[in-house]
Amino acid sequence: MKIDNALYDIREKLLELSHGDFVQEKKLADQYFKSFQDLKDIYAVSLINQDSRLLSFIHQKYKPTFRKLNLTELSDEIQSTIHKINNLNTDSALDESATKVRSYCETLIRQLQLHYSWLN
């Protein structure tokens, strides 16, 4: 998974979704920041437990966010991992997925923090 210009895409989407309202943009940035932190943590727990039902729940919960921000690679990775768990794939495949999703989320979080410096 690669994340070229994710900040630009997210900034543009936040501006679009907030209709230029700075207060609304701030709220959206904060919500997405927290969402990516939660996603990273919940994803790790679901992989440790190899819980495909929790992964399916996560995917459904975050699907609107993935769509709004055009994060199809992240959505596809989660769906792929659900299939891997259901097909009893090796732990190395799950470790690789964990690394990808963690890295993707951390990059998004870092980039949001760079633009919205008040996020912590």
C-alpha distances in whole Angstrom, upper triangle without the diagonal:
4,7,10,13,12,15,17,16,17,20,21,20,22,25,25,25,28,30,30,32,31,32,30,27,27,27,24,22,24,23,19,19,21,19,16,18,19,16,15,18,19,16,17,20,20,18,21,23,21,22,21,23,22,18,20,22,19,17,20,21,17,17,19,17,14,16,18,15,13,10,10,6,8,11,10,8,12,14,12,13,17,17,17,19,22,22,22,19,20,19,17,14,14,14,11,10,12,10,7,8,11,9,7,11,13,11,13,16,17,16,18,21,21,22,24,26,28,25,25
4,6,10,9,13,14,13,15,18,19,19,21,23,23,24,26,28,28,30,29,30,28,25,26,26,23,21,23,23,19,19,21,19,16,18,20,18,16,20,21,18,19,23,22,21,24,26,24,25,24,26,25,21,23,24,21,19,22,22,19,19,20,18,15,17,18,15,13,11,11,8,10,13,13,12,15,17,16,17,20,21,21,23,25,25,26,23,23,22,20,18,18,17,14,13,14,12,9,10,12,9,8,11,12,10,11,15,15,14,17,19,19,20,22,24,26,23,24
4,6,6,9,11,10,11,14,15,15,17,19,20,21,23,25,25,27,25,27,25,22,22,23,20,18,20,20,16,16,19,17,14,17,19,17,16,19,21,18,20,23,23,22,25,27,26,26,25,27,25,22,23,24,21,19,22,21,18,18,19,16,13,15,16,12,11,9,11,9,10,13,14,13,16,18,18,19,22,23,23,25,27,28,28,26,26,25,22,20,20,19,16,15,16,14,11,11,12,10,7,10,11,8,8,12,12,11,13,16,15,16,18,20,23,20,21
4,5,8,9,9,11,13,14,15,17,19,19,21,23,24,24,26,25,27,25,22,23,24,21,19,21,22,18,18,21,20,17,20,22,20,19,23,24,22,23,27,27,26,29,31,30,30,29,30,29,25,26,27,24,22,25,24,21,20,21,18,16,17,17,13,12,11,13,12,13,16,17,17,19,21,21,22,25,26,26,28,31,31,32,29,29,28,26,24,24,23,20,19,19,17,14,15,16,13,11,13,14,10,11,14,13,11,14,16,15,16,19,20,23,21,23
4,5,5,6,9,10,11,12,14,15,17,18,20,21,21,23,22,24,22,19,20,21,19,16,19,20,16,17,20,19,17,19,22,20,20,23,25,23,25,28,28,28,30,33,32,32,31,32,30,27,28,28,25,23,25,24,21,21,20,17,16,17,16,12,12,12,14,14,15,18,19,19,21,23,24,25,27,29,29,31,33,34,35,32,32,31,29,27,26,25,23,21,22,20,17,17,17,15,12,14,14,10,10,13,12,9,12,14,13,13,16,18,21,19,21
4,5,5,6,8,10,10,12,14,15,16,18,20,19,21,20,22,20,16,17,19,16,13,16,16,13,13,16,16,13,16,18,17,17,20,22,20,22,25,25,25,28,30,29,29,28,29,26,23,24,25,21,20,22,21,17,17,17,14,12,14,13,9,10,9,12,12,12,15,16,17,18,21,21,22,25,26,27,28,31,32,32,30,30,29,27,25,24,24,21,19,19,18,15,14,15,13,10,11,12,8,7,10,10,8,9,12,12,12,14,16,19,17,19
4,5,5,6,8,10,10,12,14,15,16,18,17,18,17,19,17,14,15,16,14,11,14,15,12,12,16,15,13,16,19,18,18,21,23,22,23,26,27,27,29,32,31,31,30,31,28,26,27,26,23,22,24,22,18,19,18,15,14,16,14,10,12,12,15,15,15,18,20,20,21,24,25,25,27,30,30,31,33,35,35,33,33,32,30,28,27,26,24,22,22,20,18,17,17,14,12,12,12,9,7,9,9,6,7,10,9,8,10,13,16,14,16
4,5,5,6,8,10,10,12,14,15,16,15,18,17,19,18,14,16,18,15,13,16,17,14,15,19,18,17,19,22,21,21,24,26,25,27,30,30,30,33,35,34,34,32,33,31,28,29,28,25,24,25,24,20,20,19,16,15,16,14,11,12,13,16,16,17,19,21,22,23,25,26,27,29,31,32,33,36,37,38,35,36,34,33,31,30,29,26,25,25,23,20,19,20,18,15,15,16,13,11,13,13,9,10,13,11,10,12,15,18,17,19
4,6,5,6,9,10,10,12,14,15,15,17,17,19,17,14,16,17,14,13,16,16,13,14,18,17,15,18,21,19,20,23,24,23,25,28,28,28,31,33,32,31,30,30,28,25,26,26,22,21,22,21,17,17,16,13,12,12,10,7,8,10,13,14,14,16,18,19,21,22,24,25,27,29,30,31,33,34,35,33,34,33,31,29,28,28,25,23,23,22,19,18,19,17,14,14,16,13,10,13,14,11,11,14,14,12,14,17,19,18,21
4,5,5,6,8,10,10,12,14,14,15,15,16,14,11,12,13,10,9,12,12,9,11,14,13,12,15,18,17,18,21,22,21,24,26,26,27,29,31,30,30,28,29,26,24,24,24,20,19,20,19,15,16,14,11,11,12,9,6,9,10,13,14,14,16,18,19,20,22,24,25,26,28,29,30,32,34,35,33,34,32,31,29,27,27,25,23,22,22,19,17,18,17,13,13,14,12,9,11,12,9,8,12,12,10,11,15,16,15,17
4,5,5,6,8,10,10,12,11,13,12,14,13,9,11,13,10,9,12,13,11,12,16,16,15,18,20,20,20,23,25,24,27,29,29,30,33,34,34,33,32,32,30,27,28,27,24,23,24,22,18,19,17,14,14,15,12,10,12,13,17,18,18,19,22,23,24,26,28,28,30,32,33,34,36,38,39,37,37,36,34,32,31,30,28,26,26,25,22,20,21,19,16,16,16,14,11,12,13,10,8,11,11,8,10,13,15,14,17
4,5,5,6,9,10,11,10,13,13,15,14,10,13,15,12,11,15,16,14,15,19,18,18,21,23,22,23,26,27,26,29,31,31,32,35,36,35,35,33,33,31,29,29,28,25,24,24,23,19,19,17,14,15,14,11,9,11,14,17,18,19,20,22,24,24,26,28,29,31,33,34,35,37,38,40,38,39,37,36,34,32,32,30,28,28,27,24,22,23,22,18,18,19,17,14,16,16,13,12,15,15,12,13,17,18,18,21
4,5,5,6,8,10,11,13,13,15,12,10,12,13,10,10,14,13,11,14,17,16,16,19,20,19,21,24,25,24,27,29,29,30,33,34,33,32,30,30,28,26,25,25,22,20,21,19,16,16,13,11,12,11,8,6,9,11,14,17,17,17,20,22,22,24,26,27,28,30,32,33,34,36,37,36,37,36,35,32,31,31,29,26,26,26,23,21,22,21,18,17,19,17,13,15,17,14,12,16,16,13,14,18,19,18,21
4,5,5,6,8,9,10,10,11,9,6,9,10,7,7,11,11,10,12,15,14,15,18,19,19,21,23,24,24,27,29,29,30,33,34,34,32,31,31,28,26,26,25,22,21,21,19,16,17,14,12,13,13,9,9,12,14,17,19,18,19,22,23,23,25,28,28,29,32,33,34,35,38,39,37,38,37,36,34,32,32,30,27,27,27,24,22,22,22,18,17,18,17,13,14,16,13,11,14,15,12,11,15,16,15,18
4,6,5,6,5,8,8,11,9,6,10,11,9,10,13,14,13,15,18,18,18,21,23,23,24,27,28,28,31,33,33,34,36,38,37,36,35,34,32,30,30,28,26,25,25,23,20,20,17,15,16,16,12,11,14,17,20,22,22,22,25,27,27,29,31,32,33,35,37,37,39,41,42,41,42,40,39,37,35,35,33,31,30,30,27,25,26,25,22,20,21,20,16,17,18,15,13,16,16,12,13,16,17,17,20
4,6,5,7,9,11,13,11,9,13,13,11,12,16,15,14,17,20,19,20,23,24,23,25,28,28,28,31,33,33,34,37,38,37,36,34,33,31,29,29,28,25,24,23,22,19,19,16,14,15,14,10,11,13,16,19,21,21,21,24,26,26,28,30,31,32,34,36,37,38,40,41,40,41,40,39,37,35,36,34,31,31,31,28,26,27,26,22,21,23,21,18,19,21,18,16,19,19,16,16,20,21,20,23
4,6,8,9,11,12,8,8,11,11,8,11,14,13,12,15,17,16,18,21,21,21,23,26,26,26,29,31,31,32,35,36,35,33,32,31,29,27,26,25,23,22,21,19,17,16,13,12,14,13,9,10,13,15,18,21,20,20,23,25,25,26,29,30,30,33,34,35,36,39,40,39,40,39,39,36,34,34,33,30,30,30,27,25,26,25,22,20,22,21,18,19,21,18,16,19,20,17,16,20,20,19,22
4,5,5,7,8,5,5,9,9,8,10,13,13,13,16,18,17,19,21,22,23,25,27,27,28,31,32,32,34,37,38,37,36,34,33,31,30,29,27,25,24,23,21,19,19,16,15,17,16,12,13,16,19,22,24,23,23,27,28,28,29,32,33,33,36,37,38,39,42,43,42,43,41,41,38,36,37,35,32,32,32,29,27,27,27,24,22,24,22,19,19,21,19,16,18,19,16,15,18,18,18,21
4,6,9,10,8,8,12,13,11,14,16,16,17,19,21,21,22,25,26,26,28,31,31,31,34,36,36,37,40,41,41,39,37,36,34,33,32,30,28,27,26,24,22,22,18,17,19,18,14,15,18,21,23,26,26,26,29,31,30,32,34,35,36,38,40,41,42,44,45,44,46,44,44,41,39,40,38,35,35,35,32,30,30,30,27,25,27,25,22,22,24,21,18,21,21,18,17,21,21,21,24
4,6,9,8,7,11,12,12,13,16,17,17,19,21,22,23,25,27,27,29,31,32,32,35,37,37,39,41,42,42,40,39,38,36,34,34,32,30,29,29,26,24,24,21,19,21,20,17,17,19,22,25,27,27,27,30,32,32,34,36,37,38,40,42,42,44,46,47,46,47,45,44,42,40,40,39,36,35,35,33,30,31,30,27,25,26,25,21,22,23,20,17,19,19,16,15,18,19,19,23
4,6,5,6,9,10,11,12,14,15,16,18,20,21,22,24,26,26,28,30,31,32,35,36,37,38,41,42,42,40,39,38,35,34,34,32,29,29,28,26,24,25,21,19,22,21,18,18,21,23,26,29,28,28,32,33,32,34,37,37,38,41,42,43,44,46,47,46,47,46,45,43,41,41,39,37,36,35,33,31,31,30,27,26,26,25,22,22,23,20,17,19,20,16,15,18,17,18,22
4,5,5,6,9,10,10,12,14,15,16,18,20,21,23,24,25,27,29,30,31,33,35,36,37,39,41,41,39,39,38,35,34,34,32,29,29,29,26,24,25,22,20,22,22,19,18,22,23,27,29,27,28,32,32,32,34,37,37,38,41,42,42,44,46,47,46,46,44,44,42,40,39,38,35,34,34,32,29,29,28,26,24,24,23,20,19,20,18,15,16,17,13,11,14,14,15,18
4,5,5,6,9,10,11,12,14,15,17,18,20,21,23,24,26,28,29,30,32,33,34,36,38,39,40,38,38,36,33,33,33,30,28,28,28,25,23,25,22,19,22,23,19,19,23,24,27,29,28,28,32,33,32,34,37,37,37,40,41,41,43,46,46,45,46,44,44,42,39,39,38,35,34,34,32,29,29,29,26,24,24,24,21,19,21,19,16,16,18,15,12,15,13,14,17
4,5,5,6,9,10,10,12,14,15,16,18,20,21,22,24,26,26,28,30,32,32,34,36,37,37,35,35,33,31,30,30,27,25,25,24,22,20,21,18,16,19,19,16,16,20,21,24,27,25,25,29,30,29,31,34,34,34,37,39,39,40,43,44,43,44,42,41,39,37,37,36,33,32,32,30,27,27,27,25,22,23,23,19,18,20,19,15,17,18,15,13,16,15,15,18
4,5,5,6,9,10,11,12,14,15,16,18,20,21,22,24,25,26,29,30,31,33,35,36,36,35,34,33,30,29,29,27,24,24,24,21,19,20,17,15,17,18,14,14,17,19,22,24,23,23,27,28,27,29,32,32,33,36,37,37,39,41,42,41,42,40,39,37,35,35,34,31,30,30,28,25,25,24,22,20,20,20,16,16,17,15,12,14,15,12,10,13,13,13,16
4,5,5,6,9,10,10,12,14,16,17,18,20,21,23,24,26,28,29,30,32,34,35,35,34,34,33,30,29,29,27,24,25,25,22,20,21,19,16,19,20,16,16,19,20,24,25,23,24,28,28,28,30,33,32,33,36,37,37,39,42,42,41,41,39,39,37,35,34,33,31,29,29,27,25,24,24,22,19,19,19,16,14,16,14,11,12,13,11,8,11,9,9,13
4,5,5,6,9,10,11,12,14,16,16,18,20,21,22,24,26,27,28,30,32,33,33,32,31,30,27,27,27,24,22,23,22,19,17,19,17,14,18,19,15,15,19,20,23,25,23,23,27,27,26,28,31,31,31,34,36,35,37,40,40,40,40,38,38,36,33,33,33,30,28,28,27,24,23,24,22,19,19,20,16,15,17,16,12,14,16,14,11,13,12,11,14
4,5,5,6,8,10,10,12,14,15,16,18,20,21,22,24,26,26,28,30,31,31,30,29,28,25,24,24,22,20,20,19,17,14,16,14,11,14,15,12,12,15,16,19,21,19,20,23,24,23,25,28,28,28,31,33,33,34,37,38,37,38,36,35,33,31,31,30,27,26,26,24,21,21,22,19,16,18,17,14,13,16,14,11,13,15,13,11,14,13,11,14
4,5,5,6,9,10,11,12,14,15,17,19,20,21,23,25,25,27,29,30,31,29,29,28,25,24,25,23,20,20,21,18,15,17,15,12,14,16,13,12,15,15,19,20,18,20,23,23,23,25,28,27,28,31,32,32,34,37,37,36,36,34,34,32,30,29,28,26,24,24,22,20,19,19,17,14,15,14,11,10,12,11,7,9,11,10,7,11,10,8,11
4,6,5,6,9,10,11,12,14,16,17,18,20,22,23,24,26,28,29,30,28,28,28,24,24,25,22,19,20,21,17,15,18,16,13,16,18,15,14,18,18,21,22,20,21,24,24,23,26,28,27,28,32,32,32,34,37,37,36,36,34,33,32,29,29,28,26,24,24,23,20,19,19,17,14,15,15,12,10,13,13,9,10,13,12,9,11,9,7,9
4,5,5,6,9,10,10,12,14,16,16,18,20,21,22,24,26,27,27,26,25,24,21,21,21,19,16,17,17,14,12,15,13,10,13,15,13,13,16,16,19,20,18,18,22,22,20,23,26,25,25,29,30,29,31,34,34,34,34,32,32,30,28,27,27,24,23,23,22,19,18,19,17,14,15,16,13,11,14,14,11,12,16,14,12,14,13,10,12
4,5,5,6,9,10,10,12,14,15,16,18,20,20,22,24,25,26,24,24,23,20,19,20,18,15,15,16,13,10,13,12,8,11,13,11,10,13,12,16,17,14,15,19,19,18,20,23,22,23,26,27,27,29,32,32,31,32,30,29,27,25,25,24,21,20,20,19,15,15,16,13,10,12,13,9,9,12,12,9,11,14,13,11,14,14,11,12
4,5,5,6,9,10,11,13,14,16,17,19,20,22,23,25,25,25,25,24,21,20,21,20,16,17,18,15,13,16,15,12,13,16,14,13,16,14,18,18,15,17,20,20,19,22,24,23,24,27,28,28,30,32,32,31,31,29,29,27,25,24,23,21,19,19,18,15,14,14,13,9,10,11,8,6,9,10,7,8,12,12,10,12,11,8,9
4,6,5,6,8,10,11,12,14,16,17,18,20,21,23,24,22,23,22,19,18,20,18,14,16,17,14,12,16,15,12,14,17,16,15,18,16,19,20,16,17,21,20,18,22,24,23,23,27,27,26,29,31,31,30,31,28,28,27,24,23,24,21,19,19,19,15,14,16,14,11,11,13,11,9,12,13,11,11,15,15,13,14,13,9,10
4,5,5,6,9,10,10,12,14,15,16,18,20,21,21,20,20,19,16,15,16,14,11,12,13,10,8,12,12,9,11,14,13,12,15,13,16,17,13,14,18,17,15,18,21,19,20,23,24,23,26,28,28,28,28,26,26,25,22,22,22,19,17,18,17,13,13,15,13,9,11,13,11,9,13,14,12,13,17,17,15,17,16,13,13
4,5,5,6,9,10,10,12,14,15,16,18,20,20,19,19,20,16,15,17,15,12,13,15,12,9,12,13,10,11,14,14,12,14,12,14,14,11,13,16,15,14,17,19,18,19,22,22,22,25,27,27,26,26,24,24,22,19,19,19,16,14,14,13,10,9,11,9,6,8,10,7,7,10,12,10,12,15,16,15,16,16,12,13
4,6,5,6,9,10,11,13,15,16,17,19,20,19,20,20,17,16,18,16,13,15,17,14,12,16,16,13,14,18,17,16,18,15,18,17,14,16,19,17,15,19,21,19,20,24,23,23,25,28,27,26,26,23,23,22,19,19,19,16,14,14,14,11,9,11,11,7,8,11,9,7,11,13,11,12,15,17,15,16,16,12,11
4,5,5,6,8,10,11,12,14,15,17,18,17,17,17,13,13,15,13,10,13,14,11,10,14,15,13,14,18,18,17,19,16,18,18,14,15,18,17,14,18,20,18,18,22,22,21,23,26,25,25,25,23,23,22,19,19,19,17,14,15,15,12,11,14,13,9,11,14,12,11,14,16,15,16,19,20,18,19,18,15,14
4,5,5,6,8,10,10,12,14,15,16,15,15,15,11,10,12,11,8,9,12,10,8,12,13,11,11,15,16,15,16,13,15,14,11,11,14,13,11,14,16,14,15,18,19,18,20,23,23,22,22,20,21,19,16,16,16,13,11,13,13,9,9,12,11,8,10,13,11,11,15,16,15,17,20,20,19,21,21,17,16
4,6,5,6,9,10,11,13,15,15,15,16,17,13,12,15,14,10,12,15,13,12,15,17,14,14,18,18,17,18,14,16,15,11,13,15,13,11,15,16,14,15,19,18,18,21,23,22,21,21,18,18,17,14,13,14,11,9,10,10,7,6,9,9,6,8,11,11,10,13,15,15,16,19,20,20,20,21,17,16
4,5,5,6,9,10,11,13,14,14,15,16,12,12,15,14,11,14,16,14,13,17,19,17,17,21,21,20,21,18,19,18,15,16,18,16,13,17,18,15,16,20,19,18,21,23,22,21,21,18,19,18,15,14,16,13,10,12,13,10,8,12,12,10,11,14,14,13,15,18,18,18,21,23,22,22,22,18,16
4,5,5,6,9,10,11,12,11,12,12,9,9,12,10,8,11,13,12,12,15,17,16,16,19,21,20,21,18,19,18,14,14,17,15,12,15,16,14,14,18,17,16,18,21,20,20,20,18,19,18,14,15,16,13,11,14,14,11,10,14,14,12,14,17,16,15,18,21,20,21,24,25,24,25,24,20,19
4,5,5,6,9,10,10,10,10,12,9,7,10,10,8,10,13,12,11,14,17,15,15,18,20,19,19,16,16,15,12,12,14,11,9,12,13,10,11,15,14,13,16,18,17,17,17,15,16,14,11,11,13,10,7,11,11,8,8,12,12,10,13,16,15,15,18,20,20,21,24,25,25,26,26,22,21
4,5,5,6,9,10,10,12,14,11,10,14,14,11,13,17,16,15,18,21,19,18,22,23,22,22,19,19,17,14,15,16,13,11,15,15,12,13,16,15,13,17,19,17,16,16,13,14,14,10,10,12,10,6,9,11,9,8,12,13,12,13,16,17,16,19,21,21,22,25,26,26,26,26,23,21
4,5,5,6,8,9,11,12,9,10,13,13,11,14,17,16,16,19,22,20,20,24,25,24,25,21,22,20,17,17,19,16,13,16,17,13,13,17,16,13,16,19,17,17,17,14,16,16,12,12,15,13,10,13,15,12,12,15,16,15,16,19,20,19,21,24,24,24,27,29,28,29,28,24,22
4,6,5,6,5,7,9,6,6,10,10,9,12,14,14,15,17,20,19,19,22,24,23,23,20,20,19,16,15,16,14,11,13,14,10,10,13,13,10,13,16,14,15,15,13,15,14,10,12,14,12,10,13,15,12,13,16,17,16,18,21,20,20,23,25,25,26,29,30,29,30,30,26,25
4,5,5,6,8,11,9,8,12,13,12,13,16,17,17,18,22,21,20,23,25,24,24,20,20,18,15,15,16,13,10,13,12,9,9,12,11,8,12,14,12,12,12,9,11,11,7,8,11,9,7,11,12,11,12,15,16,15,17,20,20,21,23,25,25,27,29,31,30,31,31,27,26
4,6,8,11,13,11,11,15,16,15,17,20,19,20,22,25,24,23,26,28,27,27,24,24,22,19,19,19,16,14,16,16,12,13,15,13,11,14,16,13,13,13,10,12,12,9,9,13,12,9,13,15,14,13,17,18,18,19,22,23,22,24,27,27,28,31,33,32,32,32,29,27
4,5,9,11,9,10,13,14,14,16,19,19,20,22,25,24,24,27,29,28,28,25,25,23,20,20,20,17,15,16,16,13,12,15,13,10,13,15,13,14,14,11,14,14,11,12,15,14,12,16,18,16,16,20,21,20,22,25,25,25,27,30,30,30,33,35,34,35,34,31,29
4,6,9,9,9,12,13,13,15,17,18,19,20,24,23,22,25,28,27,27,23,22,21,18,18,17,15,12,13,13,10,9,11,10,6,9,11,9,10,11,9,13,12,9,11,14,12,11,15,16,15,16,19,20,20,22,24,25,25,28,29,30,31,33,35,35,35,35,32,30
4,5,5,6,9,10,11,12,15,15,17,18,22,22,21,24,26,26,26,23,22,21,18,17,17,15,12,13,13,10,8,11,11,8,9,12,11,13,14,13,16,15,12,14,16,14,13,17,18,16,17,21,21,20,22,25,25,25,28,30,29,31,34,35,34,35,35,31,30
4,5,5,6,9,10,10,12,14,15,16,19,20,19,21,24,24,24,21,19,19,16,14,14,13,10,10,11,8,5,8,9,6,7,10,11,12,14,14,16,14,12,15,16,13,14,17,17,16,18,21,20,20,23,25,24,25,28,29,29,31,34,34,34,36,35,32,31
4,5,5,6,9,10,11,12,14,15,18,19,19,21,24,24,24,21,20,20,18,15,16,15,12,11,13,11,8,11,13,10,10,13,14,16,18,18,20,18,15,18,20,17,16,20,20,18,19,23,22,21,24,26,25,26,29,30,30,31,34,35,34,36,35,31,31
4,5,5,6,9,10,10,12,14,17,17,17,20,22,22,22,20,19,19,16,14,16,15,11,12,14,11,9,13,14,11,12,16,16,17,19,17,20,18,15,17,18,15,14,18,18,15,17,20,19,18,21,23,22,22,26,27,26,28,31,32,31,32,32,28,27
4,5,5,6,9,10,11,12,15,15,15,17,20,20,20,17,16,16,13,11,12,11,7,8,10,8,6,10,11,10,11,14,14,15,17,16,18,15,12,15,16,12,12,15,15,12,14,17,17,16,19,21,20,21,24,25,25,27,29,30,29,31,31,27,26
4,5,5,6,9,10,10,14,15,14,16,19,19,19,17,16,16,13,11,12,12,8,8,11,10,7,10,12,11,11,14,16,17,19,19,20,18,15,18,18,15,15,19,18,15,17,20,19,18,21,23,22,23,26,27,26,28,31,31,31,33,32,29,29
4,5,5,6,9,10,13,14,14,16,18,19,19,17,17,18,15,12,14,14,11,11,14,13,10,14,16,14,14,18,19,20,22,21,23,20,18,20,21,17,17,20,19,16,18,21,19,18,21,23,21,22,25,26,25,27,30,30,29,31,30,27,27
4,5,5,6,8,11,11,11,14,16,16,17,14,14,15,12,10,12,12,9,10,13,12,10,14,16,14,16,19,19,20,21,20,21,19,16,18,18,15,14,17,16,13,14,17,16,14,17,19,18,18,22,22,21,23,26,27,26,28,27,23,23
4,5,5,6,9,10,9,11,14,14,14,12,11,12,10,7,9,10,7,7,11,11,9,12,14,14,15,18,19,19,21,20,21,18,16,18,18,14,14,17,15,12,15,17,15,14,18,19,17,19,22,22,22,24,27,27,26,28,28,25,25
4,6,5,8,10,10,11,14,15,15,14,13,15,13,10,12,13,10,10,14,14,12,15,17,17,17,20,22,22,24,24,25,22,20,22,22,18,18,21,19,16,18,21,18,17,21,22,20,21,24,24,23,26,28,28,27,30,29,26,26
4,6,7,8,10,11,13,14,15,14,14,16,13,11,14,15,12,13,16,16,14,18,20,19,20,23,24,24,26,25,26,23,21,22,22,19,18,21,19,16,17,20,18,16,19,20,18,18,22,22,21,23,26,26,24,27,26,23,23
4,6,5,6,9,10,11,12,10,11,13,10,8,12,13,10,12,15,15,14,18,19,19,20,23,24,24,25,24,25,22,20,21,21,17,17,19,17,13,15,17,14,13,16,17,15,15,19,19,18,20,23,22,22,24,24,20,21
4,5,5,6,9,10,10,9,9,12,10,7,10,12,10,11,14,15,14,17,19,19,20,23,24,24,26,25,26,23,21,22,21,18,18,20,18,15,17,19,16,15,18,19,16,18,21,21,19,23,25,24,24,26,26,23,24
4,5,5,6,9,10,10,11,14,12,10,13,15,14,14,18,19,18,21,23,23,24,26,28,28,30,29,29,26,24,26,25,21,21,23,20,17,19,21,17,16,19,20,16,18,21,20,19,22,24,23,22,25,25,22,24
4,5,5,6,8,8,10,12,11,10,13,15,13,15,18,19,19,21,23,23,25,27,28,28,29,28,28,25,23,24,23,20,19,21,18,15,17,18,14,13,16,16,13,14,18,17,15,18,20,19,19,22,22,19,20
4,6,5,6,5,6,9,7,6,10,12,11,12,15,16,17,19,21,21,23,25,26,25,27,26,26,23,21,22,20,17,18,18,16,13,15,16,12,12,15,15,12,14,18,16,16,19,21,20,20,23,24,21,22
4,6,5,6,7,11,10,9,11,14,14,14,17,19,19,21,23,24,25,27,28,28,29,29,28,25,24,25,24,20,21,22,19,16,19,19,16,15,19,18,15,18,20,19,18,21,23,21,22,25,26,23,25
4,6,8,10,13,13,12,15,17,17,17,20,22,22,24,26,27,28,30,32,31,32,31,31,28,26,27,26,23,23,24,21,18,20,20,16,16,19,18,14,16,19,17,16,19,21,19,19,22,23,21,23
4,6,9,11,11,11,14,16,16,17,20,21,22,24,25,26,28,30,31,30,31,30,29,26,25,25,24,21,21,21,18,16,17,17,13,13,16,14,11,14,16,14,13,17,18,16,17,20,21,19,21
4,6,9,9,9,11,14,15,16,17,19,20,22,24,25,26,28,29,28,29,29,28,25,24,25,22,19,20,20,17,15,18,17,13,14,17,15,13,16,18,16,15,19,20,19,20,23,24,22,24
4,6,6,7,9,10,11,13,15,16,17,19,20,22,23,25,26,25,26,25,24,21,20,21,19,16,17,17,13,12,14,14,10,11,14,13,11,14,16,15,15,18,19,19,20,22,24,21,22
4,5,5,6,9,10,10,12,14,15,17,18,20,21,22,24,23,24,24,23,20,19,20,18,15,17,17,14,12,15,15,12,13,17,15,14,17,19,18,18,22,23,22,23,26,27,25,26
4,5,5,6,9,10,10,12,14,15,16,18,20,21,22,20,21,21,20,17,16,17,14,12,14,14,10,10,13,13,9,12,15,14,13,16,18,17,18,21,22,22,24,26,28,25,25
4,5,5,6,9,10,11,13,15,15,17,19,20,21,19,20,20,19,16,15,15,13,10,11,12,9,7,10,11,8,9,12,12,11,14,16,16,17,20,21,21,22,24,25,22,23
4,5,5,6,9,10,11,13,14,16,17,19,20,19,21,20,20,17,15,17,15,12,13,15,12,10,13,14,11,12,16,16,14,17,19,19,19,22,24,24,24,27,28,24,25
4,5,5,6,9,10,11,12,14,15,16,18,17,19,19,18,15,14,16,14,11,13,15,12,11,14,15,13,14,17,17,17,19,22,21,22,25,26,26,27,30,31,27,28
4,5,5,6,9,10,10,12,14,15,16,14,16,15,15,11,11,12,10,7,10,11,8,8,11,12,10,12,15,16,16,18,20,20,21,24,25,26,27,29,30,26,26
4,5,5,6,9,10,11,12,14,15,14,16,15,15,12,10,13,12,8,10,12,10,8,11,13,12,12,16,17,16,18,21,21,22,24,26,27,27,29,29,26,26
4,5,5,7,9,10,11,13,14,14,16,16,17,13,12,15,14,11,13,15,13,12,15,17,15,16,19,20,19,21,24,24,25,27,29,30,30,32,33,29,29
4,5,5,6,9,10,11,12,11,13,14,14,10,10,13,12,9,12,14,12,12,15,17,15,17,20,21,20,23,25,25,26,29,30,31,32,34,34,31,31
4,5,5,6,8,10,10,9,11,11,12,8,7,10,10,7,9,12,11,10,13,15,15,16,19,20,20,22,24,25,26,28,30,31,31,33,34,30,29
4,5,5,6,9,10,10,13,13,14,11,10,13,13,10,12,15,14,13,16,18,18,18,21,23,22,24,27,27,28,30,32,33,33,35,35,31,31
4,5,5,6,8,9,12,13,14,11,11,14,14,12,14,17,16,16,19,21,20,21,24,25,25,27,29,30,30,33,35,36,36,38,38,35,34
4,5,5,6,5,8,10,11,8,8,11,11,10,12,15,15,15,17,19,19,20,23,24,25,26,29,30,31,33,34,36,36,38,38,35,34
4,5,5,6,9,9,12,9,8,12,13,11,12,16,16,15,18,20,20,21,23,25,26,27,29,31,31,33,35,36,36,38,38,34,33
4,5,8,11,13,15,13,12,15,16,14,16,19,19,18,21,23,23,24,26,28,28,30,32,33,34,36,38,39,39,40,41,37,36
4,6,9,12,14,11,12,15,16,15,17,20,20,20,22,24,24,25,28,29,30,31,34,35,35,37,39,41,41,42,43,39,38
4,7,9,11,10,10,13,15,14,16,19,19,19,21,24,24,25,27,29,30,31,33,35,35,37,39,41,41,42,42,39,38
4,7,8,7,8,11,12,12,14,16,17,17,19,21,22,23,25,27,28,29,31,33,34,35,37,39,39,40,41,37,36
4,5,5,7,9,10,11,13,15,16,17,19,20,22,23,25,26,28,29,30,32,34,35,37,38,39,40,41,37,36
4,5,5,6,9,10,10,12,14,15,16,18,20,21,22,24,26,26,28,30,31,32,34,36,37,37,38,34,33
4,5,5,6,9,10,10,12,14,15,16,18,20,21,22,24,25,26,28,30,31,33,35,36,36,37,34,32
4,5,5,6,9,10,11,12,14,15,17,18,20,21,23,24,26,27,29,30,32,33,34,35,36,33,32
4,5,5,6,9,10,11,12,14,15,16,18,20,21,22,24,26,27,28,30,32,32,33,34,30,29
4,5,5,6,9,10,10,12,14,15,16,18,20,21,22,24,26,27,28,30,31,31,32,29,27
4,5,5,6,9,10,11,12,14,15,16,18,20,21,22,24,26,27,29,30,31,32,29,27
4,5,5,6,8,10,10,12,14,15,17,18,20,21,22,24,26,27,28,29,30,27,26
4,5,5,6,8,10,11,12,14,15,16,18,20,21,22,24,26,26,27,28,24,23
4,6,5,6,8,10,10,12,14,15,16,18,20,21,22,24,25,26,27,24,22
4,6,5,6,9,10,11,12,14,15,16,18,20,21,23,24,25,26,23,22
4,5,5,6,8,10,11,12,14,15,16,18,20,21,22,23,24,21,20
4,5,5,6,8,10,10,12,14,15,16,18,20,20,21,22,19,17
4,6,5,6,9,10,10,12,14,15,16,18,19,20,22,19,18
4,6,5,6,9,10,11,12,14,15,17,18,19,21,18,18
4,5,5,6,9,10,10,12,14,16,16,17,18,15,15
4,5,5,6,8,10,10,12,14,15,15,17,13,13
4,5,5,6,8,10,10,13,14,15,17,14,14
4,6,5,6,9,10,11,12,13,15,12,13
4,5,5,6,9,10,10,11,12,9,9
4,5,5,6,9,10,10,12,10,10
4,5,5,6,8,10,12,11,12
4,5,5,6,8,10,8,10
4,5,5,5,7,6,7
4,6,6,9,9,10
4,6,9,9,12
4,6,6,9
4,5,8
4,6
4
